[in-house]
Amino acid sequence: MKKIPVIVIFAPTATGKTALTEKLFGQGSLFFKDRAEIISADSMAVYKDMNIGTAKPDLKLQNQIPHHMIDMVSPDVQFDVSEFVEKADIACKEIYERNKIPVVAGGTGFYIRNFLLGLPQTPESDSKIRNQLKAEAKERGLDFMYQKLKTVDEKSAEKINPNDEYRILRALEVFYLTGKPRSSFELSSKLREQYDFFTIILQRDREELYKRIDMRVDMMFDEGLEKEVQSLIEKGYRKEMPGMQAIGYREFFMNLETIEEVKEKIKTDSHKYAKKQYLFMKGIPEARFYRINDENYESVTDIIKNDLVQWCKLIY
């Protein structure tokens, strides 16, 4: 069977990937206009009613370029990497069958890495063990479970947010099922064979990226992030729910004294998250790295466009 061509664009928040996708595939594009559809690889964009803090593409861009994997579930529903890969596979096939190019774009390196290399073959969930772990977490607290995970699988613990109950308990579940740490179930080192990937990784100097993140956070508050969080709380969503553990939302539940402290905490957490996401993209075969800054942005995006055009001419 012919391989499905897929463009993959990875960059942490505020790097410039949304502007890049608009320039490459939007109405102003000469080569790709009406030829591509975007599959979002931002783990929190799947949640409904969470728009400002997740920096979803605005409706204008979504009207220009069809987007998938946005506003799929409510914030109280767990959505994990296996669901992402499964649904992204379906979307890629359907987009390709429409004679268009699938573009997987986002800032969740964990999702993109698993999409490129395939999911590790971990054991299926065991409801008895999972329920026991949930009961223990309720009785002794999530921090206790996280510390327990660190003792049996430090490598997995380093990659999991201490507030991410689902992934903490899943890693412990795998250990109790197999006697082996979840981190021992490694991803393949080879790209999945059903796709022909063109993988773009955008890089900015760290200090410049952090300044852009800070500006983005300030803009979110100007756009009404505080009201958005309050609206979610009024709908009954609580801090332990999956969507509410996202950066930009969880900080409102940390008993910080002022809104300015909440804002600064979001900035700090966003800096750490951006740095962490690049770790997931280390060693991706055939990935193309493009270093951008505010001065060379236009010229670098022109280089990316030309590289993509040449790739498309070879593929089609």
N, C-alpha and C positions, 0 to 999 in steps of 0.2 A: 504494500500500500504506500502511496506517495506520502512523504512527510508533510505535515502541516507547518507552513512558515509562521513563526511567531516573533514579534518584536517585544523585548522585555526592557523596561526602563526602571531602574532603581535609583532612588535618592531619598535621603531623610527629609523630613518636613522643612520647608523654607529654603530648600536648595535651588528650586526653580523648575521642577519637573512638570508642574501643571502648565506653566508658560511654554515650556518646550513642547509638550503634547499639542497645545493649541497652535503653535507655530508650524509644527510638522504636519498635523493632520486636520487643522481647522479650515475655515473658509478661505484664508489667505494662502493656503498651500497650493502650489501649481501641480505637484506630482501626486500627492496623497489625498487631496480633497475628495471626500465621499468614498474613500477606499479603505478606511480603517474603523475599527470599533475598539473602545477601551474596556479592559477588564481591570477593575480596581483591585490593587494588592495592598490596601491599607486596612488593617485588621478591624479598626473601629468604624470604618465607613459603612459597614454592613448594618449598623444599628440605626433604626428610625428615630426621629426626633432629636438626634444629636448631630447638629449641623455646623455650628460655629466652632466648637471645641475640636471637632475632627477635621476641620478645614476641607470639607467636601467641595468638589468642583461646583461652581455656581450653575444655575439653570441655563444661563446663556451658553456656557460651554457644553453642557449636556445636550442642549438642542443642536449645537453645531456638530458634535461627535457623539454617537450613541455610547452610553456607559452601562456597564454591567457590574454586579456585585455591590451595589449601593442600596441602602434602605431595604434590607432583606428581612431583618428580624427585630423584635423589640429588645430593649436593653436588659431584660431579665432572662434572655435566652443565651445559652452558651453556644458560641460559634468557633470551631477550632480549625486547625490547619488541614486536617483530613477532609473536612467539608469544603474548605477553600479549594484544595487541589481537585477534588471531585467535580465541583461546580465550574471551576475554571476550565477543566478538560472538556466538559460539555459545551461551554460557551465558545471555546476555541473551535471545536468541530462545527458548531452551528454557524459561526461567523465565516469560517472558511467555505462552508457549503453555500453561503450567500455571495461567494466570490469577493470577499473582503479580507483584510489582514487583521488578525487578532493582535492587540497590543496590551500586554500585561504591564501595568504601571502602578508603582506605589512605593511606600517607604517602609513596609514591614519585611525586613530581610529574611526573617524566619519563614514567612509564607513563600517568598520568591525562591529561596534556596530549595525548599521542598518541592516546589513546582518544577524547577529546572532539573533536579536530580532524582526526584521520586521519593515517596514516603518510606521511612525505614519500616521493616516488618516487625513491629512490636505486637505482643499478644493482644487478643481482644479483651475488652473490659469484662471484669467479673463483678456482678452486681453485689454479691455477698461481701467481698473485700471492700468494694467502693463504699457501701453503706456503713461498714465498720469504721472506715477512715473518716467518713463524714461525721459520724457520731463522736469520734475522738476529737475531731477538729472543733466541733461545737462545744464539747466539754472542756477541752484544754487550750483552745485558741489556735489561730492560724500560725502565729509566730512559733509556737511549740512544734507544729507539724513541719514548718520550714526548717527549723533547727534539726529536726529528726532527719529530714531529707539530706541536709548538708553532711550528716554523719555517714549516710549510706551511698550517696551519689552527689558528691560536691560539684562535679562538673555540670550536672543538670541544674543544680541549685543556683550556680553562678549565672545561668541563662534565664532563670525564671524570676519574675518580679515577686517579692515577698508577699504582695497582696493578691497574687493570682492563685486563688484556691483551686481552681480546676486543674491547672497544670502541676501544682504541688502534689495534689492527691493522685493525679494520674501517674506521676513519676514514682511515688511511693507504691502505688498499686502494681506497676510493672516490676518493681523490685521484689515485692512480696510474692508475685506470681512466678517469677523466674529465678529469683536469687541473684539476679544480675542487675546492675544499674541501667536505667533507661539510656544513659549516654553511651552504653556499649552497643546499642542497636544503631549502628552508624548509617548515615546516608551513603548512597553510592557515590563514587568519585567521578562518574561519567554522566553526561547529559542524557536525558531520556530520548530514546531512539525514534519515537513517533513524531518528534518535532524537529524543525530546522530553526534554531534560535539565532537571533541577533540581539545580544545582550549589551545594554548600555548602562554604565554606572557613572553617575555624575559625582564629581568631587569638588568641594570648596575648601579653602583654608579654614581651619577650625575657628579662629577668632571671627572671621567674616561670617561664617555660618551661624555662630552663636549670636552675633549682632542681628542677623536677619531673623533668627528665631525669636529674639526679644521683641523685635518690631512686630512680628506676627502675633505674639501673645498680647501686646498692647492693643493691636487692632481688634483682636477677638473680644477684649473687654469693651472697646468702643462700639463694637457691633452688637453687644448685649449678651455676652457669655454668662454673666451672673444671672440674668433673667431666664436664660435657657436652662441652666441648672435648677433654678427654683421651680420652673415649670415641670421638669422631670420629677422632682421630689413631690410636687403636688399631685402628680399622676400615680404616685405610689412606688416609684423606683428608689431602692435603698442602696447604701454604700457597698454592700457585699455582692450586688448583682454584677454580672460580667461587664456590661456596658459602662457602668458607673466606676469601674476600676481603671478606666482610660485616663491618661494624662490630660489635664484640663478639666476633669470632673472630680476625680478622687481627692484632689487637694482641698475641695470645698468641705470635705468631711473630716479634716485633720485637726479641728479645734484650734485653728490659727486665729489670732486675735483681730486682725484687720484684713480688709480686702486686699490691701497692698502686699501683705505677707502671703496671701494666697497667690497673688500674681507672681511674686518673686519665686515662690516654690514651684509653680508651673514652669517658669523659665529654667530653673535649675534642673528639674526632672526632665525637661525637653532636651537640654544639653546632654545629659547622661544617656538618654534614649538614642539620640542621634549618633553618638559615639558607638554605642552598643550595636546598632543596626549594621554598621560596616563590618563588624566581626562575622556576621552571618554570610557576607558576600565574599569572604576571603577564599581564594582558590577556585572560584567558579571557572570551569574550562571555557576558553574562547571569549571570555568577557572583554569588552572594550571600555577602557577608562577614559573619561573626558574631564579634564580639570578646567573649571570655569570660575570666573569672577565677574564683578559688575562691569568691568572695562571690556573684557573679551567675550562677553556673553553672546553677542550677535554673531561674531566670527566663528565661535566654537559651534553654535547651533547650525550655522551654514555648513561646517565640516561634517557634523553628524548627519545632516540632510543629504549631503552628497554621498556619504558612506552608505546610507540606507538605500538611496537610489541605485547605486552600483550593486548592492546586495540583491535588491528586488529584480534587477535585470538578469542576474545570474539564476535566481530562483525560478522566475516565471519564464 
